[in-house]
């Protein structure tokens, strides 16, 4: 899974970039099953990031190449993904 964290203001681009760590739960599921994808973001600094958007490239599991994740809590974004029927194990 690839994901991208995008600042939504130009000022967010000038300092240290935000970073994120992604996990899937469960890690391995068969086609047609769901997995919860979670990205925990460390905001950028100088100036601080105040509004973040997380998107993930889910094309490898027959999903969207620019899937938006929902804010689930403080700097935590999630998406419940369904593994496509034609997805092959990595």
C-alpha positions in Angstrom: 0.0 0.0 0.0 1.3 3.5 -0.8 0.0 6.6 0.9 0.6 10.3 0.6 0.2 13.0 3.2 -0.7 16.4 1.6 -0.6 19.7 3.4 -3.7 21.8 2.6 -2.0 25.2 2.9 1.0 26.6 1.1 2.5 27.6 4.5 2.7 23.9 5.4 5.0 23.2 2.5 7.8 25.6 3.6 9.0 23.8 6.8 9.7 20.3 7.7 7.5 17.9 5.8 4.9 15.8 7.6 5.5 12.1 7.9 3.3 9.0 8.4 3.4 5.4 9.4 0.8 3.0 7.9 -0.5 -0.3 9.2 -3.2 -2.8 8.1 -5.4 -4.8 10.5 -5.5 -7.6 9.8 -2.3 -7.7 7.9 -3.2 -10.5 5.5 -6.8 -11.2 4.3 -8.2 -13.2 1.3 -9.8 -11.4 -1.7 -13.3 -10.1 -0.9 -12.4 -9.4 2.8 -11.8 -6.2 4.6 -8.8 -4.7 6.3 -8.6 -1.5 8.3 -5.8 0.8 7.0 -4.5 3.3 9.5 -1.9 6.1 9.0 -0.5 7.9 12.0 0.9 11.3 11.0 3.6 13.3 12.6 2.8 16.9 11.5 5.4 19.1 9.8 7.1 21.9 11.7 8.3 25.4 11.2 5.5 26.3 10.5 3.5 23.5 12.1 1.0 21.6 10.0 -2.5 22.4 11.0 -4.6 20.7 8.4 -3.6 17.4 6.8 -5.1 15.1 4.2 -4.0 11.5 3.8 -4.6 9.6 0.5 -3.5 6.1 -0.3 -2.7 4.3 -3.6 -4.8 1.1 -3.3 -4.5 0.1 -6.9 -2.5 -3.1 -5.9 -5.7 -4.4 -4.1 -8.1 -3.2 -6.8 -8.9 0.0 -5.0 -8.5 3.7 -5.9 -5.2 5.1 -6.8 -6.0 8.2 -4.7 -8.2 6.9 -1.9 -8.9 9.5 0.8 -8.6 8.4 4.4 -10.9 9.8 7.1 -9.6 11.6 10.2 -10.2 9.2 13.1 -8.6 11.1 15.9 -5.6 13.2 16.6 -3.4 12.9 13.5 -4.8 9.4 12.9 -6.5 8.6 9.5 -8.3 5.4 8.5 -9.9 3.6 5.6 -11.7 0.3 5.6 -10.5 -1.3 2.4 -12.1 -4.3 0.7 -9.5 -6.5 -1.1 -10.6 -6.9 -4.7 -11.5 -10.3 -6.1 -8.6 -10.3 -8.6 -5.9 -9.4 -6.0 -3.0 -11.8 -6.0 -0.8 -12.4 -2.9 2.4 -10.4 -2.9 
